[in-house]
């Protein structure tokens, strides 16, 4: 990091959206610090991807923080509940983890304040997503105000800016950004329920949205899938 560079703290899950968001922050000239949270998710393969992405993008400080949300359960990602494989619905799905982004942004804000950073990047998306309430623009704006009121840095007049550069992008837009930034999609992991052998299942909500986005963008997704939603078998 040079003396003139500002630090951005990125919430890096290891998924496609967080990878693209991290690369956008780097492109803007920030020195990157990244927070990855191991919350007991069944798709723990994404933690390996987060580590690889941090190395590829030259993240200067990468913290992998354990937070075992399996103690709470109530989600198909943290409890013994089947991950839906029958398509993306209109209701909030059982893969919703109660208040996950609320918890994660609070931790990211703490990390940012301890790093002397005022800029936080998060890869939430409000267009092509599974309907999670903590991905909406009004939630992000509300949290920024909470962070201003609840931190030393905020009350001293140095509030945090929460950047959500993918907020109004479709998955196709995100796939195009991935290509534009020169990222290999296979560095990232999106699947909620990995198939035997370590490949992405291809049928969970997250896989379906990702596959559809790359197809609509005309961009090759180099991630390996056990099957695709339009397979006949």
C-alpha positions as CSV (number, residue, x, y, z in Angstrom):
1,X,0.0,0.0,0.0
2,X,1.3,3.5,-0.9
3,X,0.9,6.4,1.4
4,X,-1.8,7.9,-0.9
5,X,-3.9,4.8,-1.0
6,X,-7.1,4.5,1.0
7,X,-8.1,1.2,2.5
8,X,-11.3,-0.5,1.6
9,X,-12.7,-3.3,3.6
10,X,-14.5,-5.9,1.5
11,X,-16.9,-8.6,2.8
12,X,-15.5,-11.5,0.8
13,X,-17.6,-14.6,0.9
14,X,-15.9,-16.3,-2.0
15,X,-18.9,-16.0,-4.3
16,X,-19.0,-14.5,-7.7
17,X,-20.6,-11.2,-6.5
18,X,-18.0,-10.7,-3.7
19,X,-15.2,-11.5,-6.1
20,X,-16.4,-8.9,-8.7
21,X,-17.0,-6.4,-5.9
22,X,-13.5,-6.8,-4.6
23,X,-12.0,-6.4,-8.1
24,X,-14.0,-3.2,-8.6
25,X,-12.7,-1.8,-5.3
26,X,-9.1,-2.6,-6.4
27,X,-9.8,-1.0,-9.8
28,X,-10.8,2.2,-8.0
29,X,-7.4,2.3,-6.4
30,X,-8.1,1.1,-2.9
31,X,-5.8,-1.1,-0.9
32,X,-7.9,-4.1,0.0
33,X,-8.6,-5.6,3.4
34,X,-11.0,-8.5,3.3
35,X,-13.3,-10.2,5.9
36,X,-14.5,-13.7,5.3
37,X,-16.9,-15.2,7.8
38,X,-17.0,-18.9,8.4
39,X,-20.6,-19.2,9.8
40,X,-20.9,-22.9,9.6
41,X,-22.5,-22.9,6.1
42,X,-22.8,-26.2,4.3
43,X,-21.2,-24.7,1.2
44,X,-17.9,-24.2,3.1
45,X,-16.2,-24.7,-0.3
46,X,-16.6,-21.0,-0.7
47,X,-14.1,-20.4,2.1
48,X,-11.4,-21.9,-0.1
49,X,-12.5,-19.6,-2.9
50,X,-12.3,-16.6,-0.7
51,X,-8.7,-17.4,0.2
52,X,-7.8,-17.9,-3.5
53,X,-9.5,-14.7,-4.5
54,X,-7.7,-12.7,-1.8
55,X,-4.4,-14.0,-3.1
56,X,-5.3,-13.4,-6.7
57,X,-6.4,-9.8,-6.0
58,X,-3.5,-8.9,-3.8
59,X,-5.5,-8.4,-0.6
60,X,-3.2,-7.0,2.0
61,X,-5.0,-8.3,5.1
62,X,-7.5,-11.2,5.0
63,X,-9.3,-12.2,8.1
64,X,-11.2,-15.4,8.2
65,X,-13.6,-15.1,11.2
66,X,-15.4,-18.1,12.8
67,X,-19.0,-17.4,13.7
68,X,-21.0,-20.6,14.2
69,X,-24.5,-19.8,13.2
70,X,-25.3,-23.5,13.2
71,X,-26.1,-22.9,16.9
72,X,-29.1,-20.9,15.7
73,X,-30.1,-23.0,12.7
74,X,-33.4,-22.0,11.0
75,X,-31.8,-22.0,7.5
76,X,-31.0,-24.7,4.9
77,X,-27.5,-23.4,4.9
78,X,-26.9,-23.9,8.7
79,X,-29.3,-26.7,9.6
80,X,-30.4,-30.1,8.5
81,X,-32.9,-28.7,6.0
82,X,-32.9,-29.7,2.3
83,X,-31.7,-27.0,-0.1
84,X,-34.5,-26.5,-2.7
85,X,-33.6,-27.7,-6.2
86,X,-36.8,-27.0,-8.1
87,X,-36.3,-23.4,-9.3
88,X,-36.2,-19.9,-8.0
89,X,-39.5,-18.9,-6.3
90,X,-41.1,-15.6,-5.3
91,X,-41.0,-16.1,-1.5
92,X,-38.0,-15.7,0.8
93,X,-36.4,-19.2,0.5
94,X,-35.3,-21.5,3.3
95,X,-31.7,-20.7,2.3
96,X,-32.2,-17.3,4.0
97,X,-30.0,-17.1,7.1
98,X,-31.7,-14.9,9.7
99,X,-30.2,-11.4,9.7
100,X,-27.0,-12.6,8.1
101,X,-26.0,-9.4,6.3
102,X,-27.0,-7.4,9.4
103,X,-24.5,-9.4,11.4
104,X,-21.9,-9.5,8.7
105,X,-22.0,-5.7,8.1
106,X,-21.7,-5.0,11.8
107,X,-18.6,-7.2,11.9
108,X,-17.2,-5.6,8.7
109,X,-17.8,-2.2,10.2
110,X,-15.8,-3.2,13.3
111,X,-13.0,-4.5,11.1
112,X,-13.1,-1.3,9.0
113,X,-12.9,1.0,12.1
114,X,-10.0,-1.0,13.5
115,X,-8.3,-0.7,10.1
116,X,-8.7,3.0,9.9
117,X,-10.9,2.6,6.8
118,X,-14.1,4.6,5.9
119,X,-15.0,2.6,2.8
120,X,-16.8,-0.8,3.0
121,X,-17.7,-2.8,-0.1
122,X,-20.4,-5.5,-0.1
123,X,-21.6,-7.5,-3.1
124,X,-25.3,-7.4,-2.5
125,X,-27.7,-7.4,-5.4
126,X,-31.3,-6.4,-5.6
127,X,-32.3,-7.5,-9.1
128,X,-31.4,-11.1,-9.9
129,X,-31.4,-12.7,-6.4
130,X,-33.4,-15.0,-4.2
131,X,-35.5,-12.3,-2.4
132,X,-33.4,-11.8,0.7
133,X,-34.6,-8.7,2.6
134,X,-31.0,-7.9,3.7
135,X,-29.9,-7.3,0.1
136,X,-32.3,-4.3,-0.6
137,X,-31.0,-0.8,-1.0
138,X,-33.1,0.5,1.9
139,X,-31.4,-1.9,4.2
140,X,-27.9,-0.8,3.1
141,X,-28.8,2.9,3.5
142,X,-30.3,2.2,6.9
143,X,-27.3,0.3,8.1
144,X,-24.9,3.1,7.0
145,X,-26.9,5.5,9.3
146,X,-26.7,2.9,12.1
147,X,-23.0,2.7,11.7
148,X,-22.7,6.5,11.8
149,X,-24.6,6.6,15.0
150,X,-23.0,3.7,16.7
151,X,-19.2,4.0,16.1
152,X,-16.5,6.3,17.5
153,X,-15.5,7.1,13.9
154,X,-19.1,8.0,13.0
155,X,-19.8,10.3,15.9
156,X,-16.4,12.1,15.3
157,X,-17.5,13.0,11.8
158,X,-15.9,10.4,9.7
159,X,-18.8,8.2,8.7
160,X,-18.5,5.0,6.7
161,X,-19.5,4.8,3.1
162,X,-21.0,1.5,2.2
163,X,-20.4,0.7,-1.5
164,X,-22.7,-1.8,-3.1
165,X,-21.6,-1.5,-6.8
166,X,-23.6,-4.5,-7.9
167,X,-26.9,-3.4,-6.3
168,X,-28.7,-2.6,-9.5
169,X,-27.0,-5.1,-11.8
170,X,-28.5,-8.2,-13.2
171,X,-26.5,-11.5,-13.0
172,X,-25.8,-11.0,-16.7
173,X,-24.3,-7.6,-15.9
174,X,-22.2,-9.1,-13.2
175,X,-21.0,-11.9,-15.5
176,X,-19.9,-9.2,-18.0
177,X,-18.1,-7.3,-15.2
178,X,-16.3,-10.5,-14.3
179,X,-15.1,-10.8,-17.9
180,X,-14.2,-7.1,-18.2
181,X,-12.1,-7.2,-15.0
182,X,-10.2,-10.2,-16.3
183,X,-11.4,-12.6,-13.5
184,X,-11.7,-16.3,-13.9
185,X,-15.2,-17.3,-12.8
186,X,-13.9,-20.6,-11.4
187,X,-12.0,-18.7,-8.7
188,X,-15.4,-18.1,-7.1
189,X,-18.0,-20.5,-5.7
190,X,-21.8,-19.9,-5.6
191,X,-23.4,-23.3,-5.0
192,X,-25.4,-23.8,-1.8
193,X,-25.2,-27.6,-1.9
194,X,-22.1,-29.0,-3.5
195,X,-22.5,-32.3,-5.3
196,X,-20.4,-35.4,-4.5
197,X,-17.0,-35.0,-6.0
198,X,-16.9,-31.3,-5.3
199,X,-18.7,-29.8,-8.2
200,X,-21.4,-27.2,-8.0
201,X,-24.9,-28.9,-8.0
202,X,-26.3,-26.7,-10.8
203,X,-29.8,-26.8,-9.4
204,X,-30.0,-24.7,-6.2
205,X,-31.2,-21.1,-6.5
206,X,-27.7,-19.7,-6.5
207,X,-26.5,-22.0,-9.2
208,X,-29.6,-21.4,-11.3
209,X,-29.2,-17.6,-11.1
210,X,-25.5,-17.8,-11.9
211,X,-25.9,-20.1,-14.9
212,X,-28.7,-18.0,-16.3
213,X,-26.7,-14.8,-15.9
214,X,-23.6,-16.2,-17.7
215,X,-25.8,-17.6,-20.5
216,X,-27.6,-14.2,-21.0
217,X,-24.3,-12.4,-21.0
218,X,-22.8,-14.8,-23.5
219,X,-19.8,-15.3,-21.2
220,X,-18.3,-18.7,-20.4
221,X,-18.6,-19.8,-16.8
222,X,-15.5,-21.9,-16.1
223,X,-16.9,-23.4,-12.9
224,X,-17.7,-27.1,-13.2
225,X,-21.3,-28.2,-12.5
226,X,-22.7,-31.6,-11.8
227,X,-25.7,-30.8,-14.0
228,X,-27.5,-27.8,-15.5
229,X,-31.2,-26.9,-15.0
230,X,-32.0,-27.6,-18.7
231,X,-30.4,-31.1,-18.6
232,X,-32.9,-33.8,-19.5
233,X,-31.3,-36.4,-17.1
